[in-house]
Amino acid sequence: MIEEEIDTALAVCSDPVYQQAFKLPKFRNLLIEYVLQRVHGSYILIGDRGSLRFQLKFPYRSLELRLHVEQQVYQGMEQLIQEYQSWLSAQGAVGGRRMGDRELSVS
């Protein structure tokens, strides 16, 4: 469901910075982790950090859960773009916008 909500958010977002940034697998995984950390108890993680797989603990059609995940996706997108501005610039995903300056440390 998280990946679905990310795809939906990107489909309605016309900002190319977001489109390019979240096409990068490492950056997309950061967003998934961001959301998972904020929807406590909703998912069971399976596997390791390199392959983020998870299962829902609650019904997929839970409107409350979907709305919460959607809210966290949008907040995470904005926060990550701001925090990793310089790393994204180096990757060619961001140009000209000055927000934050945190370096990406995901290997």
Z-matrix of the N, CA and C atoms (Angstrom, degrees):
N
C 1 1.446
C 2 1.528 1 110.86
N 3 1.314 2 118.76 1 -34.64
C 4 1.468 3 120.48 2 -178.99
C 5 1.526 4 110.64 3 -64.24
N 6 1.311 5 116.62 4 -45.60
C 7 1.466 6 119.29 5 179.76
C 8 1.522 7 110.86 6 -62.99
N 9 1.305 8 116.31 7 -37.36
C 10 1.459 9 121.35 8 176.85
C 11 1.531 10 110.72 9 -61.32
N 12 1.318 11 116.54 10 -44.77
C 13 1.468 12 121.17 11 179.81
C 14 1.526 13 111.00 12 -67.06
N 15 1.324 14 117.50 13 -35.58
C 16 1.469 15 120.65 14 176.36
C 17 1.527 16 109.28 15 -64.19
N 18 1.330 17 116.91 16 -46.81
C 19 1.465 18 120.71 17 179.16
C 20 1.523 19 111.61 18 -60.18
N 21 1.331 20 116.60 19 -40.66
C 22 1.463 21 120.99 20 178.73
C 23 1.519 22 110.58 21 -64.91
N 24 1.325 23 116.93 22 -45.01
C 25 1.460 24 120.97 23 179.60
C 26 1.529 25 110.99 24 -61.07
N 27 1.319 26 116.74 25 -41.96
C 28 1.467 27 120.14 26 179.91
C 29 1.527 28 111.34 27 -69.53
N 30 1.327 29 116.90 28 -30.99
C 31 1.462 30 120.55 29 179.29
C 32 1.530 31 111.70 30 -66.68
N 33 1.316 32 117.14 31 -32.27
C 34 1.465 33 120.17 32 -179.38
C 35 1.529 34 112.46 33 -94.53
N 36 1.314 35 116.94 34 -10.32
C 37 1.466 36 121.61 35 -179.20
C 38 1.532 37 108.57 36 -89.02
N 39 1.319 38 116.18 37 122.55
C 40 1.463 39 119.11 38 -178.47
C 41 1.526 40 113.15 39 -93.07
N 42 1.324 41 117.65 40 -3.24
C 43 1.464 42 121.64 41 -177.90
C 44 1.529 43 109.80 42 -74.97
N 45 1.331 44 117.82 43 116.91
C 46 1.467 45 120.38 44 -178.75
C 47 1.527 46 113.48 45 -63.09
N 48 1.329 47 117.62 46 -24.46
C 49 1.460 48 120.79 47 178.12
C 50 1.531 49 109.46 48 -60.66
N 51 1.314 50 116.08 49 -46.82
C 52 1.460 51 120.87 50 179.91
C 53 1.527 52 110.39 51 -67.03
N 54 1.326 53 116.63 52 -43.33
C 55 1.462 54 121.18 53 -179.75
C 56 1.533 55 110.90 54 -57.39
N 57 1.325 56 116.51 55 -47.79
C 58 1.461 57 120.91 56 -177.46
C 59 1.523 58 111.84 57 -72.13
N 60 1.322 59 116.58 58 -41.50
C 61 1.466 60 120.17 59 -176.48
C 62 1.520 61 111.62 60 -62.59
N 63 1.317 62 117.10 61 -46.08
C 64 1.460 63 119.36 62 -174.25
C 65 1.525 64 113.63 63 -86.13
N 66 1.342 65 116.72 64 6.71
C 67 1.466 66 121.01 65 167.05
C 68 1.531 67 109.93 66 -82.89
N 69 1.329 68 116.31 67 -20.86
C 70 1.468 69 121.40 68 179.39
C 71 1.530 70 108.60 69 -73.42
N 72 1.333 71 118.44 70 120.39
C 73 1.473 72 120.99 71 -175.73
C 74 1.530 73 114.46 72 -54.55
N 75 1.326 74 118.12 73 -43.36
C 76 1.470 75 120.08 74 -179.49
C 77 1.520 76 111.14 75 -63.73
N 78 1.313 77 115.93 76 -39.68
C 79 1.459 78 119.95 77 -177.68
C 80 1.531 79 110.55 78 -72.68
N 81 1.322 80 116.40 79 -38.32
C 82 1.469 81 120.67 80 177.11
C 83 1.536 82 109.48 81 -63.28
N 84 1.333 83 117.01 82 -40.67
C 85 1.467 84 120.59 83 177.52
C 86 1.529 85 111.50 84 -63.14
N 87 1.333 86 117.06 85 -35.16
C 88 1.465 87 119.80 86 175.43
C 89 1.529 88 110.50 87 -61.56
N 90 1.319 89 116.23 88 -40.43
C 91 1.463 90 119.92 89 179.35
C 92 1.528 91 110.59 90 -66.97
N 93 1.318 92 117.28 91 -41.33
C 94 1.471 93 120.99 92 177.48
C 95 1.529 94 109.48 93 -60.60
N 96 1.323 95 117.01 94 -45.61
C 97 1.468 96 120.93 95 178.62
C 98 1.532 97 110.75 96 -62.56
N 99 1.321 98 116.72 97 -41.54
C 100 1.459 99 121.64 98 178.98
C 101 1.537 100 109.80 99 -56.58
N 102 1.322 101 115.57 100 -48.70
C 103 1.469 102 120.26 101 -178.45
C 104 1.526 103 110.77 102 -66.83
N 105 1.325 104 117.33 103 -44.55
C 106 1.464 105 120.38 104 -179.52
C 107 1.526 106 112.24 105 -58.86
N 108 1.316 107 116.70 106 -36.64
C 109 1.465 108 120.65 107 179.49
C 110 1.519 109 111.94 108 -67.28
N 111 1.325 110 116.80 109 -21.02
C 112 1.459 111 120.44 110 -175.02
C 113 1.527 112 114.17 111 -104.90
N 114 1.293 113 117.50 112 -5.93
C 115 1.470 114 120.51 113 175.25
C 116 1.527 115 107.72 114 -111.58
N 117 1.319 116 114.50 115 62.85
C 118 1.464 117 123.30 116 -175.81
C 119 1.526 118 112.25 117 -49.58
N 120 1.307 119 115.38 118 129.62
C 121 1.454 120 121.21 119 173.38
C 122 1.507 121 115.83 120 74.77
N 123 1.326 122 118.31 121 5.04
C 124 1.459 123 120.36 122 -178.22
C 125 1.524 124 112.72 123 -90.05
N 126 1.318 125 116.97 124 -19.44
C 127 1.465 126 121.56 125 -175.20
C 128 1.518 127 110.70 126 -132.85
N 129 1.332 128 114.51 127 154.89
C 130 1.453 129 122.60 128 170.33
C 131 1.524 130 105.73 129 -113.58
N 132 1.328 131 117.36 130 122.30
C 133 1.461 132 120.86 131 178.81
C 134 1.521 133 110.13 132 -80.74
N 135 1.329 134 115.65 133 139.43
C 136 1.457 135 122.27 134 179.27
C 137 1.526 136 107.00 135 -127.50
N 138 1.315 137 117.56 136 131.74
C 139 1.458 138 120.73 137 177.35
C 140 1.516 139 111.84 138 96.22
N 141 1.326 140 115.07 139 -160.24
C 142 1.457 141 119.67 140 -177.98
C 143 1.523 142 110.75 141 -111.80
N 144 1.310 143 115.69 142 -177.94
C 145 1.464 144 121.93 143 -177.08
C 146 1.526 145 112.26 144 -62.68
N 147 1.317 146 116.74 145 -29.21
C 148 1.457 147 120.75 146 -179.35
C 149 1.510 148 113.95 147 -70.67
N 150 1.313 149 116.67 148 -27.25
C 151 1.461 150 119.99 149 178.64
C 152 1.528 151 108.31 150 -130.44
N 153 1.313 152 114.25 151 93.53
C 154 1.460 153 119.88 152 -177.31
C 155 1.528 154 109.92 153 -75.65
N 156 1.301 155 115.22 154 104.34
C 157 1.464 156 120.95 155 174.26
C 158 1.517 157 106.77 156 -123.36
N 159 1.296 158 115.54 157 143.29
C 160 1.448 159 118.56 158 -178.00
C 161 1.519 160 109.66 159 -151.36
N 162 1.311 161 115.79 160 158.65
C 163 1.457 162 122.60 161 178.28
C 164 1.514 163 108.72 162 -122.97
N 165 1.313 164 115.94 163 143.87
C 166 1.455 165 120.80 164 175.65
C 167 1.515 166 110.57 165 -71.65
N 168 1.316 167 116.26 166 139.46
C 169 1.460 168 121.01 167 172.32
C 170 1.524 169 109.89 168 -93.43
N 171 1.331 170 116.72 169 -25.51
C 172 1.453 171 122.49 170 -177.52
C 173 1.521 172 109.97 171 -107.56
N 174 1.315 173 117.62 172 163.49
C 175 1.473 174 120.00 173 179.45
C 176 1.521 175 111.75 174 -57.37
N 177 1.322 176 116.13 175 134.16
C 178 1.456 177 122.75 176 -178.61
C 179 1.529 178 111.17 177 -57.37
N 180 1.314 179 116.20 178 -33.70
C 181 1.458 180 120.17 179 -175.58
C 182 1.522 181 113.59 180 -85.99
N 183 1.298 182 117.96 181 7.75
C 184 1.457 183 121.25 182 178.47
C 185 1.527 184 109.39 183 -62.89
N 186 1.327 185 116.58 184 113.01
C 187 1.455 186 121.10 185 -178.52
C 188 1.526 187 111.11 186 -62.33
N 189 1.306 188 116.38 187 -40.57
C 190 1.462 189 120.61 188 179.90
C 191 1.528 190 110.90 189 -60.46
N 192 1.324 191 116.86 190 -44.67
C 193 1.465 192 120.92 191 179.75
C 194 1.525 193 110.59 192 -65.50
N 195 1.315 194 117.45 193 -44.74
C 196 1.475 195 120.72 194 -179.45
C 197 1.527 196 110.95 195 -61.04
N 198 1.330 197 116.40 196 -43.59
C 199 1.461 198 119.82 197 179.83
C 200 1.528 199 111.51 198 -65.53
N 201 1.311 200 116.12 199 -38.81
C 202 1.462 201 120.35 200 177.95
C 203 1.530 202 110.73 201 -64.75
N 204 1.324 203 116.71 202 -44.30
C 205 1.469 204 121.04 203 178.84
C 206 1.531 205 109.57 204 -63.55
N 207 1.332 206 117.03 205 -44.57
C 208 1.469 207 120.61 206 179.47
C 209 1.531 208 110.82 207 -58.83
N 210 1.308 209 117.30 208 -45.17
C 211 1.462 210 121.65 209 179.17
C 212 1.525 211 110.73 210 -60.71
N 213 1.329 212 116.65 211 -43.43
C 214 1.460 213 120.55 212 -179.05
C 215 1.527 214 111.67 213 -68.43
N 216 1.328 215 117.66 214 -33.81
C 217 1.473 216 120.91 215 177.14
C 218 1.523 217 110.00 216 -61.96
N 219 1.320 218 116.92 217 -48.81
C 220 1.468 219 120.18 218 -179.42
C 221 1.524 220 111.92 219 -64.28
N 222 1.324 221 117.09 220 -43.03
C 223 1.462 222 119.86 221 177.89
C 224 1.518 223 111.16 222 -63.68
N 225 1.334 224 116.15 223 -42.30
C 226 1.459 225 120.85 224 179.79
C 227 1.513 226 112.71 225 -64.29
N 228 1.327 227 116.34 226 -40.80
C 229 1.461 228 119.65 227 178.72
C 230 1.525 229 110.54 228 -59.33
N 231 1.311 230 116.56 229 -47.92
C 232 1.471 231 120.54 230 -179.16
C 233 1.522 232 111.12 231 -64.17
N 234 1.315 233 116.82 232 -46.33
C 235 1.465 234 120.29 233 -177.50
C 236 1.526 235 111.66 234 -64.36
N 237 1.327 236 117.52 235 -44.36
C 238 1.468 237 120.38 236 -178.09
C 239 1.528 238 111.72 237 -67.18
N 240 1.319 239 116.98 238 -38.83
C 241 1.473 240 119.56 239 176.84
C 242 1.526 241 109.48 240 -60.27
N 243 1.308 242 117.01 241 -42.23
C 244 1.464 243 120.64 242 -179.96
C 245 1.533 244 111.63 243 -67.95
N 246 1.327 245 116.62 244 -46.21
C 247 1.469 246 120.54 245 -175.83
C 248 1.522 247 113.67 246 -66.90
N 249 1.317 248 117.22 247 -35.17
C 250 1.464 249 120.84 248 -172.50
C 251 1.526 250 112.51 249 -110.19
N 252 1.296 251 117.19 250 30.27
C 253 1.462 252 122.29 251 -177.87
C 254 1.522 253 112.95 252 -52.94
N 255 1.317 254 117.32 253 -49.14
C 256 1.470 255 119.08 254 -175.63
C 257 1.528 256 111.66 255 -69.00
N 258 1.332 257 117.90 256 -37.60
C 259 1.464 258 120.55 257 177.75
C 260 1.521 259 110.48 258 -64.57
N 261 1.327 260 116.51 259 -43.21
C 262 1.464 261 120.30 260 178.72
C 263 1.523 262 111.47 261 -63.89
N 264 1.321 263 116.20 262 -37.39
C 265 1.466 264 120.21 263 177.45
C 266 1.524 265 110.27 264 -61.59
N 267 1.323 266 115.96 265 -41.81
C 268 1.467 267 120.38 266 178.69
C 269 1.522 268 111.73 267 -65.23
N 270 1.315 269 117.03 268 -29.72
C 271 1.467 270 121.68 269 179.04
C 272 1.526 271 111.83 270 -82.78
N 273 1.328 272 116.74 271 -8.13
C 274 1.454 273 120.44 272 -178.91
C 275 1.516 274 112.95 273 82.70
N 276 1.336 275 117.65 274 10.96
C 277 1.461 276 120.92 275 -178.08
C 278 1.519 277 111.98 276 -86.82
N 279 1.325 278 117.62 277 -18.32
C 280 1.460 279 121.15 278 -176.22
C 281 1.513 280 107.87 279 -132.78
N 282 1.274 281 116.68 280 137.03
C 283 1.449 282 119.63 281 176.88
C 284 1.514 283 111.82 282 -137.95
N 285 1.306 284 116.03 283 127.89
C 286 1.445 285 120.61 284 171.97
C 287 1.522 286 117.26 285 82.71
N 288 1.304 287 119.91 286 -17.00
C 289 1.460 288 121.03 287 -179.12
C 290 1.515 289 109.43 288 -93.08
N 291 1.298 290 116.89 289 130.11
C 292 1.463 291 121.40 290 179.19
C 293 1.518 292 108.34 291 -108.73
N 294 1.307 293 116.69 292 114.28
C 295 1.459 294 119.82 293 179.13
C 296 1.513 295 109.33 294 -125.41
N 297 1.317 296 116.08 295 -83.98
C 298 1.455 297 120.36 296 -177.77
C 299 1.495 298 110.80 297 -112.04
N 300 1.324 299 116.22 298 -164.56
C 301 1.442 300 118.01 299 -174.13
C 302 1.514 301 112.26 300 -152.83
N 303 1.326 302 117.67 301 15.27
C 304 1.447 303 121.43 302 -178.95
C 305 1.529 304 110.87 303 -74.10
N 306 1.322 305 115.97 304 141.54
C 307 1.463 306 121.54 305 -179.36
C 308 1.520 307 110.86 306 -89.93
N 309 1.307 308 116.49 307 143.68
C 310 1.458 309 121.81 308 177.48
C 311 1.517 310 108.62 309 -77.62
N 312 1.337 311 116.64 310 129.65
C 313 1.455 312 120.01 311 -177.31
C 314 1.525 313 112.32 312 -117.66
N 315 1.319 314 117.64 313 22.26
C 316 1.460 315 120.99 314 179.56
C 317 1.514 316 108.78 315 -89.22
N 318 1.321 317 116.42 316 129.70
C 319 1.470 318 120.70 317 -179.42
C 320 1.497 319 110.92 318 -97.55
